[in-house]
Amino acid sequence: MTLRPIVHFGDPVLVTPTTPVTTFDHHTESLVRDLLDTVDEPGRAGVAATQIGVGLRAFSYNVDGEIGYVLNPELTELSEEVQDGEEGCLSVPGLWYATRRAQHAVVTGVDLRNDPVVLSGSGLMARCLQHETDHLDGIVYLDRLDRDTRRAAMRDVRRSAWFLPSPPASAGTGSLPSAFGGLG
């Protein structure tokens, strides 16, 4: 079991769009195992590859006892009906803000055999699918907040003990405090 450390807000990997998975080999299998092991912690609903420092288009999910992954996910359907609710992120630990999302979402992608995968869900699963796909597009949920809430959120981020706006060159991800709770 490999529980990978979570990259925190401020790391450039979180705002860099990912590269599609094109090789389905033991390296990709290892990434998927790491994503599944990392999401299989209490309070975690999803983990994007960027959150463990990998710039590939992949995420894992853990919603209502259903754990899985998808490679090369694309949001293909969003309902017009919306949900408002508190959203958090493992890369922005301890901070939760009301975030508007579609009530229902569909993601298409592939599995390790490059076979088609379709994930769909409402409520928390829809929120997870949107949140994790955003990560792979270089978007952090703070970017989805209204202007005033985002301004307050950024103040909270700067005050957070985990926030390192410019980590020292010698600091490794293992030296950062672990994240807790929320979506990936």
C-alpha positions in Angstrom: 0.0 0.0 0.0 1.3 3.4 -1.0 -0.3 6.4 0.6 1.1 9.4 -1.3 1.5 12.8 0.3 -0.9 15.5 -1.0 0.5 18.6 -2.7 -0.8 21.8 -1.2 -2.2 24.9 -2.9 0.6 27.1 -4.1 2.4 24.2 -5.9 2.5 24.9 -9.7 1.4 21.3 -10.5 -2.1 22.2 -9.2 -2.6 24.9 -11.8 -1.0 23.1 -14.8 -3.4 21.3 -17.1 -2.5 17.6 -17.3 -1.3 15.4 -20.1 -3.5 12.5 -21.3 -2.5 9.0 -20.4 -1.2 7.3 -23.6 0.8 4.4 -22.3 -1.0 1.7 -20.4 1.9 -0.2 -18.7 3.2 -1.0 -15.2 3.9 2.7 -14.6 0.3 3.6 -15.2 -0.9 0.6 -13.1 1.4 1.9 -10.3 -0.1 5.4 -10.5 -3.6 3.9 -10.3 -2.7 1.8 -7.3 -1.3 4.9 -5.6 -4.4 6.9 -6.4 -6.6 4.2 -5.0 -4.5 3.7 -1.9 -4.4 7.5 -1.3 -8.2 8.0 -1.7 -8.9 5.1 0.6 -8.5 7.1 3.8 -11.4 8.3 5.9 -13.0 11.6 4.8 -11.6 11.4 1.2 -13.9 11.6 -1.7 -11.4 12.0 -4.5 -7.7 12.4 -5.4 -6.5 13.7 -8.7 -3.0 12.7 -10.0 -1.9 16.4 -9.8 -2.6 16.2 -6.0 0.2 13.6 -5.7 2.5 15.6 -8.0 1.8 13.7 -11.2 0.8 15.7 -14.3 -1.2 12.9 -15.9 -5.0 12.9 -16.6 -6.2 10.5 -13.9 -8.2 10.5 -10.7 -9.6 8.2 -8.1 -12.9 8.5 -6.2 -14.4 7.1 -2.9 -18.0 8.1 -2.7 -20.7 6.2 -0.7 -18.4 3.1 -0.4 -17.7 3.0 -4.1 -14.0 3.3 -4.8 -12.6 3.5 -8.4 -10.6 5.4 -10.9 -10.8 6.8 -14.4 -8.0 7.7 -16.8 -8.4 10.6 -19.3 -11.7 11.8 -17.8 -13.8 14.4 -19.6 -17.0 15.9 -18.3 -19.5 15.1 -21.0 -22.8 16.1 -19.2 -23.8 18.5 -16.5 -27.4 19.0 -15.4 -28.9 22.5 -15.4 -30.1 21.7 -11.9 -27.5 22.9 -9.4 -26.5 22.1 -5.9 -25.0 24.6 -3.4 -22.9 23.2 -0.6 -19.8 23.4 1.3 -16.8 22.1 -0.6 -13.3 21.3 0.6 -10.1 20.1 -0.9 -7.2 17.9 0.3 -4.9 20.5 -1.3 -6.5 23.3 0.7 -6.8 21.5 4.0 -9.2 22.7 6.7 -10.9 25.3 4.5 -14.5 24.8 3.3 -16.6 27.2 1.2 -20.0 27.2 -0.4 -19.4 26.1 -4.0 -22.1 25.8 -6.7 -21.9 22.7 -8.8 -24.2 20.8 -11.2 -26.5 18.4 -9.4 -25.8 15.6 -11.9 -22.6 15.0 -13.9 -21.2 12.4 -16.3 -17.6 11.7 -17.0 -16.2 9.5 -19.7 -12.7 8.1 -19.9 -10.9 4.8 -20.0 -9.6 2.1 -17.6 -6.1 0.4 -17.5 -7.0 -1.7 -20.5 -7.9 1.4 -22.4 -11.6 0.3 -22.4 -14.3 2.9 -22.2 -15.5 4.0 -18.7 -18.6 6.1 -18.0 -19.1 7.4 -14.5 -22.3 9.3 -13.5 -23.8 10.5 -10.3 -25.8 13.1 -8.5 -25.1 15.0 -5.3 -21.7 14.1 -3.8 -20.6 12.0 -6.7 -21.5 14.8 -9.2 -19.5 17.2 -7.0 -16.5 14.8 -6.9 -16.5 14.2 -10.7 -16.5 18.0 -11.3 -14.0 18.8 -8.6 -11.5 16.1 -9.7 -11.8 16.9 -13.4 -11.2 20.6 -12.6 -7.9 19.5 -10.9 -6.9 17.8 -14.1 -7.6 21.0 -16.0 -5.5 23.1 -13.7 -8.5 24.5 -11.7 -8.7 24.5 -7.9 -12.2 24.9 -6.4 -11.2 28.3 -5.0 -11.3 29.5 -8.6 -15.0 28.6 -8.7 -15.9 30.9 -5.8 -17.7 34.2 -6.2 -15.3 37.2 -6.1 -15.9 38.2 -2.4 -15.8 34.6 -1.1 -12.6 34.0 -3.1 -11.0 37.1 -1.6 -11.8 35.9 1.9 -10.7 32.4 1.0 -7.3 33.6 -0.2 -6.8 35.5 3.1 -7.6 32.3 4.9 -5.1 30.4 2.8 -2.3 32.9 3.5 -3.0 32.5 7.2 -3.0 28.7 7.1 -0.1 27.0 8.8 0.3 24.6 5.8 0.6 27.4 3.2 4.1 27.9 1.8 3.9 30.5 -1.0 7.5 29.8 -2.0 8.7 26.6 -0.5 12.5 26.4 0.1 14.3 24.4 -2.6 15.3 21.9 0.0 11.8 21.2 1.2 10.3 17.9 -0.1 6.7 16.9 -0.1 7.3 14.6 2.8 8.1 17.6 5.0 4.7 19.2 4.5 1.9 18.5 7.0 -0.6 15.9 5.9 -4.0 17.0 4.5 -7.3 15.9 5.9 -10.9 15.6 4.8 -12.8 16.6 1.7 -12.6 16.2 -2.0 -9.4 15.8 -3.7 
